Amino acid sequence: MNKIQKLGILILTGFLISCSSNKILFPTQLQFSSNAQIVLNEFIPYIQSKGYTILNINDTRMTMSGTNGFLTAEYLETDWLKSGVFNESSGNEYLIKQKVWIILDSGMITIESVVGYIDNGKVRTQDNSPPELYSIVSALPEGLRNLVASKSL
């Protein structure tokens, strides 16, 4: 093998190893069996207790277009929360945003975590999370899962 091939293999291996250390963020799905308003009333103080500020606390009802028509949901969106973990390449602090949909018609809850950092005055989001940030990002979805199970919602 010549030097160029060895260098290419080394770069490819390094890239694959560095990408595999990051964890991809997938939405969390939960089921609930009680009234959606009860679930919403339990979720709001819990989310706030974790340091998040809910942006739409007084306007949570929304209608969405789905594959089978329109769905009605209770929707919560948080403001960006500083994580205390910094991006290695830019040195900027990671921010976390949580979005929660409580779908009335199906009894499903979807929790989407968004991770980003401010770069040149603009939030740059990403689909994955470094290992040291993953436990912080996944804490709210796991806490909501435990809340649904413990309160039999």
Buried (B, 14 or more C-beta within 10 A) or exposed (E): EEEEEEEEEEEEEEEEEEEEEBBEBEEBEBEBEEEBEEBBEBBBEBBEEBEBEBEEEEEBEEEEEEEEEEBEBBBBBBEBBEBEBBBEEEEBEBBBBBBBBBBBEEBBBBBBBBBBBBEEEEEBEBEEBBEEBBEBBBEBBEBBBEBBEEEEB
